[in-house]
Amino acid sequence: MNSNYLIPANSKRSQLILNWLKPIDLIILVSGALVTAILAFIFGSKATFVGLVLMCVPLLVCVTLVLQVPNYHNVRQLLTNIFTYFFIRPRTYYWRGWCVDDEE
């Protein structure tokens, strides 16, 4: 054997829960489902259509956060990167012009 081997493209996915969830993503998803279930038990019998939609909002938000996005892990990771890029570590670029003579 000449030590030439291929690493599978999905080797990182084997470290995830159900091949697409990190532990924090699973916690977010389960907590959204629990909040929705608790709201359904509390207001279920006397809820109108608008009430039913509002009860499902926590679950919909959590599912949206853990949806996969190309080039990122999920929407939560994308939002974290956007927030970090614009607010935590803003980059400063200094323009010195096309012809700079540092010998002055």
MORA-V603456 format. One record per residue. N is the residue number from 0. RES is the residue in three letters. PSI is psi in radians with two decimals (* if undefined). Layout:
N:RES:PSI / N:RES:PSI
This chain:
0:MET:2.36 / 1:ASN:0.39 / 2:SER:0.39 / 3:ASN:1.90 / 4:TYR:2.73 / 5:LEU:2.41 / 6:ILE:2.24 / 7:PRO:2.54 / 8:ALA:-0.42 / 9:ASN:0.50 / 10:SER:-0.51 / 11:LYS:-0.54 / 12:ARG:-0.41 / 13:SER:-0.27 / 14:GLN:-0.09 / 15:LEU:2.74 / 16:ILE:2.23 / 17:LEU:0.46 / 18:ASN:0.21 / 19:TRP:0.00 / 20:LEU:2.31 / 21:LYS:2.85 / 22:PRO:-0.68 / 23:ILE:-0.58 / 24:ASP:-0.70 / 25:LEU:-0.68 / 26:ILE:-0.76 / 27:ILE:-0.78 / 28:LEU:-0.77 / 29:VAL:-0.68 / 30:SER:-0.67 / 31:GLY:-0.70 / 32:ALA:-0.68 / 33:LEU:-0.74 / 34:VAL:-0.71 / 35:THR:-0.72 / 36:ALA:-0.71 / 37:ILE:-0.77 / 38:LEU:-0.63 / 39:ALA:-0.67 / 40:PHE:-0.62 / 41:ILE:-0.85 / 42:PHE:0.20 / 43:GLY:-0.78 / 44:SER:-0.49 / 45:LYS:0.37 / 46:ALA:2.45 / 47:THR:-3.07 / 48:PHE:-0.74 / 49:VAL:-0.68 / 50:GLY:-0.70 / 51:LEU:-0.71 / 52:VAL:-0.75 / 53:LEU:-0.54 / 54:MET:-0.53 / 55:CYS:-0.13 / 56:VAL:-0.80 / 57:PRO:-0.72 / 58:LEU:-0.72 / 59:LEU:-0.69 / 60:VAL:-0.78 / 61:CYS:-0.69 / 62:VAL:-0.69 / 63:THR:-0.67 / 64:LEU:-0.53 / 65:VAL:0.11 / 66:LEU:2.50 / 67:GLN:2.53 / 68:VAL:2.42 / 69:PRO:2.46 / 70:ASN:0.01 / 71:TYR:2.95 / 72:HIS:-0.89 / 73:ASN:-3.07 / 74:VAL:-0.64 / 75:ARG:-0.75 / 76:GLN:-0.67 / 77:LEU:-0.81 / 78:LEU:-0.64 / 79:THR:-0.76 / 80:ASN:-0.71 / 81:ILE:-0.80 / 82:PHE:-0.77 / 83:THR:-0.73 / 84:TYR:-0.75 / 85:PHE:-0.52 / 86:PHE:-0.59 / 87:ILE:-0.90 / 88:ARG:1.26 / 89:PRO:2.41 / 90:ARG:2.48 / 91:THR:2.14 / 92:TYR:2.27 / 93:TYR:2.16 / 94:TRP:2.16 / 95:ARG:0.00 / 96:GLY:3.03 / 97:TRP:-0.73 / 98:CYS:1.74 / 99:VAL:2.25 / 100:ASP:1.83 / 101:ASP:0.06 / 102:GLU:0.09 / 103:GLU:*
